Amino acid sequence: MTGIPLLVVFCLAIIIMIVAISKFNVHPFLSLMGVSLLLAVVVGLPLAKIPGIIGSGFSGIFSSIGIVIILGALIGLILEKTGAAIRLADVVIRCVGEKHPQLALMLMGWIVSIPVFCDSGFVILNPIRKALCNKLKGTSPVGMAVALSGGLYAAHVFVPPTPGPIAAAGSLGLGDNLAAVILVGIAASIPALIVTYIFSLYISKKNIPLQEGNAAAETEKSYEELIAEYGELPGSFASFAPIVVPIILMAAGSVVTMAGMSGAVATGLKFLGTPIIALTVGLLFAVGLLSSTGKMKEFSAITNETLKTVGPILFITAAGSVLGKVITAAGFVDFMKDNATFLASVGIFFPFVISAILKTAQGSSTVAITTTAGIMGMFSDSASMMTALGLNTEMAALLTVMAIGAGAMTVSHANDSYFWVVTNFTGLEPQNGYRTQTMMTLVVGVLSMVSIFIASLILL
């Protein structure tokens, strides 16, 4: 199947999946797997190849972000159990003030997500969100989650050394000028953060319920009661180390890679800077927290609790990866490439539209960014789509990277691992995830693109 029928079938598949989850309460794992299998058959994929496509999609998630999510969740739970999250909340409140908790979480998320994937960033920072909700009575846990999620997402799609923007810069011919990409990415983040903050305040006023068993967990104890339970809280350095050290290691590894450094030291930093190794180092610091607070005997129970928490997320995420594999195998991406010229009349909106379609189709922002950047080509190549669109200057290429990033945020829904990380760790039902996480990414992504378009009118 090709052409318009392929697009129609894809749209119907997404609608069926969303309706099955939100209206008929079909478990997301079953809905995603069922729609993936049905889509594979309807579009005419060879029956003999379908099991292999499903298997590769399912296993791929465990070889990529699966371990990262587990390690991040384990670090986060240790921060909770030792009282370190309470200490971190104290520091955040002192820096920003108790009147702006959403702003504090959003900015923290934005900083953390520059070197860290937004999925693991949310897992790591979620204990701080819960601690702030416990300290500041009347604070909406859902509004706080939206603020944190949006802050993480803005850096994830706009600011190197996050892999997506780096790959886009290289594909568009900006690999030697990443400093400019970082600066423009920071500038592009500002409107996104402003919109995120306003939207989080709006959501805070809505009465959006948490799943049974989560609402009480957010508010059943006062901040003072929590401190009394822990006794003496860990020090600031010990509390920050499990989070900050992995971030520093990943940032150092990215810098070494971008600079093209070689030698034993560079090799060591690259090794330590890989997310799995960096988070393992963070876990060692977290284990040190357990030891210093006399809670080492709880380590096994904490690990079991972590695995029970992240298990559903991993399996749902893997099912989303299966859907992405089926869509790719069906020729959807190739169809977009083949018809790129027809869509070229939309100018700077073209990369945004392509990236948004790919994001919505297969769930991964990084895949949407890298695929769209490959379609666009280098701005200096006379045969590239960049030239066809008139985006053949360095400034135009910089804005194109940002437009691709805005599209890669639009939208996060049921086939996106980040959607399930945010909803599960916040305690939101899927339908309320659409009202919050999905709607936030739609609003922020579109308005970010509007700001990029306005910048293009001035700078190009």
N, C-alpha and C positions, 0 to 999 in steps of 0.2 A: 504494500500500500504506500502511495506517495501523494504529494500535493495537498490540496484542500481537504480531501477525505481524511488524511493523516492528522491534520490539525483538528478537524471536527471530532475524531475519535479520541484524540488526546484531551480535548476540553471536556468531553463527556466522561472520560475516565476520572479526571480531577473532580468533577461534580459528584459522580457516584461515590467516590472515596469520602469526600467531605460530608455528604448526606448520610452515608452509612455510619460515620463516626458520631456526628452531632445529633442526628435525628433518630436513628435506630439503635444507638448505643452499642454498635459493633466495636469490639476492641480494636484499637488502632493497628496492632500487629496483624490481626486477621484481615482488616480492611485493606491495608497496604499490600499484603501478600496476595489477597484475592484479586484486587484490581490489577496488580502487576501480571498475574497469570492470565487473567481475562484479556488484558491489553495485548499481551504477547501473542495470544491465539488470534485475536481479531485482526491485528495488523499483518498477519501472515508470516510470522517468524517460523522458520523450520522447526517442526515439533521436536526433532532430535536435539536441537541446540538449546531449547528453552530451559531444560534442567541445568545445563552448564551456565547459562546466563544468570539464572536465579542463584545458583551456588556461588558464583564469583562475586555477585553483588552483595550477598549476605556475608561472606567471609571477609570481603574487603574492608568492611567497617571495623572488624576486630583487629585487623593488622594495621589500622591507621589511628583513629582517635579512641578506640576502645580502651586500651591500656591507659591513655592519657586521662580519660574520664574517670576511670577507677582510681588512679593515683590522686587526681585532684579531689575527688570526693572523699578519699581517705584522709587527706591532709585537712580538708574542711571539717570533717567530723571530729578529728583530733583537736582542732582549734576550738570547736564547741565544747568538747568534754573536759578540756583542761582550763577553760575560762579565758583562753587567749583571744577568742573572738570578742569577749567583753572588753578586754584591754584595747583591742584594735578599734572597737566602737568608741571608746573614750577618746582616743587620739583623733579620730575623724571628727567627732563632735567638737573637740577643742579647736580644731583647725577651721571648720566651716561654721559651726554654731548650731544650736539645737533647733533653730527656727527653719533651717533649710536641709533636712535630712535627705530629701531626694537629690538635691544638688550635690551633697557630699558623696552619695553612692554613685551618681552618674559620672562625676569627675574621676573618682577612684577607678570605676570600670573603664573609662576611656584611657587612662594611663596604663592600666594593667594589660589592656588588649592590644597595645602597640606591639609588644613582642609575643603575646600569648593568644592562642585561638580563643574566640569568644565563648565557645562551649565550656572549655576547662576554666576560663576566667570566671564565668558565672558560678560554676561549682565551687571554686576556691573562695569567692567573695560572698556566697550566699549566707554563711554563718554570721557575717558582719551585718547583713541585712536583717536577719532574724534578731540579732542582739540589739540593733537600733530600734526595731519594733517593740522589743520588750522594754527598752529604756524609755522610749518616748511614747507614752500611752496616747491613743487616738490617732497614731500614724497608720496609714493604710498599708498593709503588707503587699497588696497587689500594686498600688501606686509606686511603692519602693522597688518592687521587682521590675516594673516597666522602666523606671529611671536607670536601674542598674543594667538591664538588658540593652537599652538604647545607647548608653554610654559605651558599653563593650562593643556594640555593633558598629558604631561610628568609626572607631579606630580600626576595626577589623577590615572594613572595606575601603578606607581612605588612606591610611597612614602606614608606609613601610616602617619597620621590616616585616610586617605581616606578609605572608607569602603571596597573596593575591595581588595587591598593588605592586609588589616587586616584579612579579611575572608580567603584569600588564605594562609596566614601564619598559621592561626589556623588549617585549613584542612590538611596542610602538616606537622603539629607537631611542629610549631615554635611559638606557642602562648605565651610561656614563655620567648621568646627572641626577642621581637619586636624591641628592640634597634638595634640589628644587622640587622633586616629587613629594618629599617629606613636608616641606614648607607649604606647598599648595594643598597637600592632604590635611594638614593642620587647619589651614584656612577654610577648606571645605567642610571640616568637622564642626566648625562653629555654628553655622545655621542648623545643622543636624542636631547638635546638642541643645540649642535653644528650643527647637520644636519638640525634642524629646522631653525636656523639662516641663514645658507647658502641657504636653499631653499627659505626663505622669501626674501633674496636679489635677488635671481634668478627671483622670481615672480614679484618683484618690477620693473624689467626691461621689463616685458611683458605689453602690452597694453590691460589689461583686463577691460572691461567697467562695470560700475555699472548700476543698473536699472534706468530708467528714473525717475528723481525726487530725486535721491540719489547723483549723481555725483556733482550736483551744491551745494548740502547741505554740501559737504565735503570741498569745496574750494571757496565758493562765498564771504566769509568774511576773512579779514586778522586777525591775532592774536590780533593786536592792536585795530582793530575795535570791536572785541568781548569784549575786556576789557572795552572799552569805553561804550559799551552797558550796562555792568553790574555795572559800577561805581567802587566803592571800593569792591575788592574781599574779600570773607570770609577768616578768618585766617586758617593757616595750620591745627591746631588741629580740628577745626570745620569741615574742609573739609575732613579730613581723617577719622573722627569718624564713619560716616555711613558705611564705608567699614571695618575699622580696628576692631571696637568693635564686630561686628558679627563674624569675624575671630577668635578673642581672645576667645569669648564665645564658639564657636564650638570646638576650640582646647582644651580649658579647659574641656569641656564635654567629649571629646575623651580621654584625659589623665585620668580623673576620672574613666571612664569605663574600660580603659586598666589596671589601677591599682587596680581595684576591690574594690574601696573605698565605704563605706556606711555611713549612717547618714544623718542628715538634710542638712548639707552643700553640701555633695556629691549629694544628691537628687536634690537640688536646681540648682547645676551646670549642672547636666545632663539635667534638664528641660530647662535651659537657653541655653544649647549647642545644642539642636535640631535645625536643619536648619530653620524651620518655625519661632520658637520663637526668635532665634538669629537675623534673618533678620527683624523681627518685631521690635526688639530693635534698629537695625540699622535704620529702617524707622522712629522711634521716634527721633533719632538724626537728620535725614534728615528733618523732619518737623521743628525741631529747627532751621535748616539752613533757611528754608522758612520764619520763623518768624523773625529771626535776619536780614534778607535781605529785609524785608517788602513785601514779596511775598505770604503771606498766602492766599490772595484772589484768587490766581491762583491754589490752591491745587486741587480743584474739576476738573478744566480743565486739569491739569497735569495727574490726575488719569484717566480721560476719554481717554486721548491720549495714556496712557500706555496700557489700556485695548484693544484699537484698534490695537496697535502694536503687543502685545503678543497673541492676539486671534488666528490669522492664525497659529502661531507657535505651540500653544497648540493643535489645532485641527489636524495639520499635525503630531505632535508628538504622539497624541492618535491613529491616524491611523497606524503609525509605530508600536505602541504597539500591535494593533490588529494583524498585520502580525506576530509578534513574538509569540503571543498566538497560532495562527493557526499552525505555524511551530512546536511549542512544542507539541500541541495536535496531530499533524500528526505523531509523533514518531521519529522526526529527532534526538533529543537529545538522546533518548534511543538507536537508531541505532548506534550512535557514541560510546556510552558506551559498547554496545554489541560487537563491532568490535575493541575495544581498543587494544587488544593483537596483532591483525594483523598489526596494525600501529606502534607497539612498536620499530621496528628496526631503527627508525629515531632518537632515543636517546633523547638528550636535545631539539631537534627540535619538538619532539612529542607534548609536552604541548603547544608550540607556534602554531603548526598547528591546534590543536583542538580548542584552544582559538580563533585563527583567523577565523576559519570556523564558530564558534558559534557567534562571533562578527558580521561577515558579514551577517549571517543568521537572527539574531533577533535584532541587533542594539545596545543593551546595553553592554557597556564594563564591568560593574559590574556583570551582569548576566554571561557574558563569563568567567570572572575571577573565580567567585564562582563555576560555573558548572565544569569548567576544573579542578579546585583544588579538587573538590569532586571526579572526575574520577581518579585523581592521587593518592589520599589517603596519609596516613602518611608515612614519610620516614623511620620510625622505624618499620613499619608493614611488616612482611615478605611476606604477601599475597597481598600487594598493588602493583599498577602499578609502583610506585616509585622504589620498589625493583626489579621489572621485568626489568626496564630500567637501573638498576645499579646506581640509584640516591638515595642511602640509607645512605648518610652522611648529616650532618647539612649544610655544605657548598653547597652540591648538591641541598638540599632543598631550600636554599636561592636563588641560581641561577635559580631554577625552578620557584619560585615566580616571578622573573624578566622576565623569558621567557613567562610565562602566561600573564604578564602585556604587553609585547611587542605584543603578539598576539591579546590582547584585544584592541589594538590601530588600528589593521589592518583588515578592513578599515572602515572609517566613510563615509557612503553614505546615500541614501534616507530614510532608515528605522531607522536612528539614530537621536535622538532628538538634539544632539550636532551639527549635520550637518545643521539642519534647524535653530538653534540658530545663528550659525556663518554666514550662507548665508543671512538670513533675516535681521539681525542687521547690516551686512556689506553692504547689498544692491546688492547681487550677484544673477544673474539668476542661476537656478539649474545646467545647463550645465557648467557654469563657477565655480560652487561649486565643480563639479567633477574634474575640472582642478586644483583647488587650495586645498580645504579642503581634498577631497578624495585622491588626489595624494600625498599631504603632509603626511597624515597618513600612506599611503602605503610605501613611501620611508623611513620615520622615523621609522615605525614599523619594517620593514625588516632589516634596517641597525642597529637598536638597538639590534635585535636578533643576527646579525652577531657579534657585540661586546660582547654579552653575551656568544656566542659560543666560541669566542677567549678566554674569561676569563675562561670558563670551561676547555679549553685545558691546561691552566696554573695552575688552582687551584684544579682540580679534578684528 
